[in-house]
Amino acid sequence: MKLLAIDCATDTCSVALRIGDDRYERQAGDVREQSTLVLPMIDAVLADAGLGLRALDALVVGRGPGSFTGVRLAVGVAQGLAYGAGLRVVPVSDLAMLAQGAADIAADRVLACLDARMDEVYWCTFRRGSDGLVSPLHEERLSAPAEVMAVGAEAIIGVGPGWARYPSLRASLGSRLVACDPARLPHARDALALAAPLWRAGGALPPEQVLPVYLRERVATPRH
């Protein structure tokens, strides 16, 4: 299996390549330079592996939610590369990537939360399966921090910068919150873990069918 993942949805731009059990990664933390850094980062991991783009089985992309500009950039780059190389693309949720990255923290429930600006957060609760991969317990949501709630009664981990931006989130979960890592961000390496079974199951899409997910566009009525 040869998959290359791209993510630019937050302040960190990351690229990761999987060839069997081998991994190659690049990461940059300057959100202002993402548009000039992402293609050289892709070239660098391919060069590290001695691989050409056309030798890949598929591309993987963080499809959001997150920064509108960053999500558009990652999806656009993935589409352009896929068209040129004749590849398909596996879109992966950035909230799922964020939750997957918390695999080193012991708990089966993860509440991933990104700052959506405008006093709102993107969030979703995930369950970690016996295979180590996370799956969502409900639809991804955009809401005020006060409307964030965990599903079920189990102990839960909080991850993502939404927890740092809105400290009230911790108070609302009380003793159920057993750990919190507000500094953690989505990373392309975690997209690879989630994309592998999707690719095996035929979940890679033609590039024109890969669309950004913003969530804010779904809000049709004002909050009361």
C-alpha positions in Angstrom: 0.0 0.0 0.0 1.4 3.4 -1.0 -0.7 6.4 0.2 0.3 10.1 0.5 -1.7 12.3 2.8 -2.0 16.1 2.8 -3.5 18.3 5.5 -3.6 22.1 5.8 -6.8 22.7 7.9 -5.1 24.2 10.9 -2.0 26.2 11.8 0.1 23.2 11.0 0.6 22.0 7.4 1.6 18.3 7.3 2.4 15.7 4.6 2.9 12.0 5.3 3.7 9.0 3.0 3.0 5.4 3.8 4.7 2.6 1.9 3.8 -0.7 3.6 5.1 -0.3 7.2 7.4 2.6 6.4 6.4 6.2 7.0 7.9 9.5 5.7 6.7 12.9 7.1 7.1 16.6 6.8 5.4 19.3 8.9 5.5 23.2 8.9 3.9 25.4 11.5 3.6 28.7 9.6 0.0 29.0 8.4 0.9 32.1 6.3 3.3 30.0 4.2 1.2 26.9 3.6 0.5 27.6 0.0 4.2 27.8 -0.8 5.3 25.0 1.5 2.9 22.1 0.8 4.2 21.2 -2.7 7.9 21.2 -1.7 6.9 19.1 1.3 5.2 16.5 -1.0 8.3 16.5 -3.2 10.5 15.9 -0.2 8.7 12.9 1.2 8.5 11.3 -2.2 12.2 11.9 -2.7 12.9 10.4 0.8 11.1 7.3 -0.3 12.6 7.2 -3.8 9.1 7.2 -5.3 7.3 9.0 -8.1 3.7 10.4 -7.7 2.4 8.0 -10.3 3.6 5.0 -8.3 1.1 5.8 -5.5 -2.1 3.9 -5.0 -4.0 7.0 -3.9 -3.8 10.4 -2.3 -5.4 11.2 1.1 -6.6 14.7 2.1 -7.9 16.4 5.2 -11.2 17.6 3.9 -12.1 19.7 7.0 -13.6 21.2 9.0 -11.0 23.8 9.8 -9.6 26.9 8.3 -11.5 27.7 5.1 -8.4 28.8 3.3 -6.3 25.8 4.5 -9.0 23.2 3.7 -9.5 24.7 0.2 -5.7 24.6 -0.4 -5.3 20.9 0.7 -8.3 19.7 -1.4 -7.2 21.8 -4.4 -3.6 20.4 -4.3 -4.9 16.9 -3.9 -7.3 17.3 -6.8 -4.6 18.8 -9.1 -2.0 16.1 -8.3 -4.6 13.3 -8.7 -5.7 14.6 -12.1 -2.1 14.8 -13.3 -1.1 11.4 -12.0 -4.3 9.5 -12.7 -5.0 8.8 -9.0 -8.0 8.7 -6.8 -8.4 10.5 -3.5 -9.5 9.4 0.0 -11.0 12.3 1.9 -10.7 12.1 5.7 -12.3 14.3 8.4 -9.9 16.6 10.3 -11.8 16.0 13.5 -11.3 12.2 13.0 -7.6 12.8 12.4 -7.4 14.8 15.6 -9.1 12.1 17.6 -7.0 9.4 16.0 -3.9 11.2 17.1 -4.9 10.7 20.7 -4.3 7.0 20.5 -1.6 7.3 23.1 -4.0 8.5 25.8 -5.9 5.7 27.6 -9.7 6.0 27.0 -12.1 4.8 24.5 -14.0 8.0 24.0 -12.4 11.1 22.4 -14.1 14.5 22.0 -12.2 16.4 19.3 -12.7 20.1 19.3 -11.3 22.8 16.9 -11.8 26.6 17.3 -14.1 27.7 14.5 -13.8 31.4 15.4 -16.9 33.6 15.8 -17.3 32.1 19.3 -18.0 28.7 17.9 -16.3 25.3 17.7 -16.2 22.3 15.4 -16.6 19.1 17.4 -17.4 15.5 17.4 -17.3 12.6 19.8 -15.5 9.4 18.7 -15.2 5.8 19.8 -11.9 4.0 19.6 -12.5 0.5 18.2 -10.6 -2.8 19.0 -8.6 -2.1 15.8 -7.3 1.1 17.3 -9.2 3.3 14.8 -11.7 5.9 15.8 -15.3 6.2 14.4 -17.8 9.0 15.0 -20.7 8.6 17.4 -22.7 11.4 15.8 -22.5 13.9 13.0 -19.8 16.5 13.1 -21.1 19.7 14.5 -20.6 23.5 14.6 -22.0 25.1 17.7 -21.4 27.5 20.6 -19.0 26.0 23.2 -22.0 25.8 25.7 -23.7 23.3 23.4 -20.9 20.8 23.3 -21.7 17.6 25.0 -20.3 14.1 25.1 -22.3 11.1 24.0 -22.7 8.3 26.5 -21.6 8.1 30.1 -18.0 6.8 29.7 -14.8 8.6 30.6 -13.6 10.8 27.8 -10.5 12.5 26.4 -10.6 16.1 25.1 -8.2 17.0 22.3 -7.7 20.0 20.1 -7.3 23.8 20.4 -11.0 24.4 21.0 -10.3 23.2 24.6 -7.7 25.9 25.1 -9.8 28.6 23.5 -12.8 27.8 25.6 -11.9 26.6 29.1 -15.6 26.3 30.0 -15.7 23.0 28.0 -13.7 21.3 30.7 -16.1 22.4 33.4 -19.1 21.2 31.5 -17.8 17.6 31.4 -16.7 17.5 35.0 -15.2 14.2 36.3 -15.9 12.4 33.0 -13.0 14.3 31.4 -10.0 12.1 32.4 -7.4 13.8 30.2 -7.1 16.8 27.9 -4.6 17.8 25.3 -5.5 21.2 23.9 -2.2 21.5 22.0 -2.8 18.6 19.7 -3.6 19.3 16.1 -4.7 17.1 13.1 -1.7 15.5 11.3 -1.4 13.8 8.0 0.1 10.6 9.5 -3.2 10.0 11.3 -5.1 10.5 8.1 -3.1 7.6 6.7 -4.3 5.3 9.5 -7.9 6.2 8.8 -7.6 6.1 5.0 -6.0 2.7 4.7 -9.2 0.6 5.4 -11.3 3.1 3.3 -9.0 2.6 0.4 -9.1 -1.2 0.8 -12.9 -1.0 0.8 -13.0 1.0 -2.4 -13.6 4.4 -0.7 -11.1 6.4 -2.9 -13.0 8.9 -5.1 -12.3 10.5 -8.4 -10.7 13.9 -7.7 -13.7 15.9 -8.9 -15.9 14.3 -6.2 -13.7 15.3 -3.3 -15.2 18.4 -1.7 -14.2 20.5 1.3 -16.4 20.2 4.4 -16.8 23.6 6.1 -19.8 22.8 8.4 -20.6 26.5 8.8 -22.3 26.5 5.4 -24.9 24.0 6.8 -26.1 26.5 9.4 -29.5 27.6 7.9 -31.1 29.4 10.9 -29.7 31.6 13.6 -29.1 30.2 17.0 -31.6 31.3 19.6 
